[in-house]
Structure formats: C-alpha cells, structure tokens
C-alpha cells in the first residue's frame, strides 16, 4: 500500500502586536543577542526559516535579518578567536 500524506502549506502572518512585542522584547541588548544565537543554532541544525518563523511567531523577513546579524556576529567572534590564537604564537 502506498499512502501519501497531504500537507497543506502553513501561512503565518505576523500581527502588528507581535511585531511591537518583538521590538519591545528584542529591541537591543542581550535579548536580541539571545534571539540571534538561537537562530544561528537552529540554522546550523538545518531548521528551515518557515519552521523558525512559525515557532517564534515572527515573519520570515525578521527571522532572516536577525539570522544574518547572528551569523555576522558569530563569524566576527571566530575571527577574533583565530587572531588571538595567532598572536599568542
């Protein structure tokens, strides 16, 4: 027997109240950094933008922009670590 699962695409739209709460909660500082770290970890675990978006209740563009900022910060930290290691030698 061959069973095909029928999955309908999930469309998530972020309400203005959610965006306001996001900006209030993750505006700047450690909360935003925590979000970026979480998104980078999800990305490294091959979690899709759509899944992150639906889990967090944020639109895909917000997820993408915060993920890019998180990746940039992670890469900068890696460069600093490598530069420190080279300068010690």
N, C-alpha and C positions, 0 to 999 in steps of 0.2 A: 504494500500500500504506500502511496505517495501522498503525504499531507503537505500542503503549502500554507504557511502562516500568512495571514492577510494583515499587514500592518499599515495603518493609515499614518501619514506624516503628522507630526505634532507641531502645531504652530503656536509659538509662545510670543505674546506681545507684552512688553513691559509697560505697566501703567505709570502715569506721571508720579503717583505717590511712591512707587517703588524706586523710581529714579531719584526723587527727593530724599528718600531714606538712604539710598546708596551714597549720595553725595554727603549727607549728614554723617553717616556711619564711616565711610571710607574716604572722606574728603582728602585729608592729608595725614601724614604721620604713620604710626605703627599699624593701625588698622588697614590702611591701604597697602602697606608693605606685606602684611599677613595675607591679604587677598592675592597679591601678586605671587607670593611664594606658593600659595595653594594652587593657583592657576598653572604655574610652571610645573609643579609636581604632577598635576593632572595631565598636562601636555606630555610630560616625559613618560607617563603611564598610558599614553595613546588614548586619552579620553577626548571625545570629539567636542568641538565648540558647542554644538547643539545640546549635547548632554550637560556640559557645564552651565550653559545658559538656562536650561530648564531646571536644573538642580538649584542654582542660585537665584533664579527669578530675575535675571538680568538679560538685556538684549545682547545679541551676538556681537554687535559693534563695540559695546562696552567691554565684553569679555576679550575680544581681540586686542583692543587698545591697552587694556591692563596687562594682558598676557605679554604683549610686545615690550611694555615697560619692565615687566618682571624678567623677561629674557635678557633685556639690555642690562639690567642691574646685576643679574647672575653672571653674565659674561664679563662685566666690569670687575666683579669680585674675583672671578677666576684669573683675570689678567693681573690684578693686584697681588694675588697669591703667588702667581708664577714669577712676577717681577721681584717680590720679596725673597722667594727661594733663590733666584738667580743672584740677587745682590748679596746674599749671605755666603755664597760660594766664593 
